[in-house]
Structure formats: C-alpha cells, structure tokens
C-alpha cells in the first residue's frame, strides 16, 4: 500500500477541512488490484483511517462514484465517530 499524495489527496483533504477536522488525523492509502485480478483496468482499493478512533473504511477505486465522493458522504454521516 502507498499513501495517496498530490491532487488525489487534495480531494480528500478538502472534505476533511469542510468537516472542521484535522487533515493529519487521517491516513489515506491506495492498493492497486493485481494485473488480471479483475476485468477492469486501473482499479484498486482506497483505505481511509481516522487515527483518533482507529476506524477504517475501504472504498473501491476506479469505480463510480469516486472514493472521495463516498468519503464525503460518510463524513457527513459521522461514520468515523468524530
């Protein structure tokens, strides 16, 4: 797994800031599917962990809706128990 950086991380960070939370409290990593594991190209899994509560959520990457959109919805639903 690798940390998400750059523009992709900025999409998640924007939602975190909008929710009045600390960006440093979230660890966001991405793992790509092995070649041939699925029929889709460029898919994988994004994992978001809220460090204070250790709650982690997994989102499908390369699918619709994008992971940051599902993350925003779950932040509003307080899935991370903030």
Order of alpha helices (4+ residues) and beta strands (2+ residues): beta-alpha-beta-beta-beta-alpha
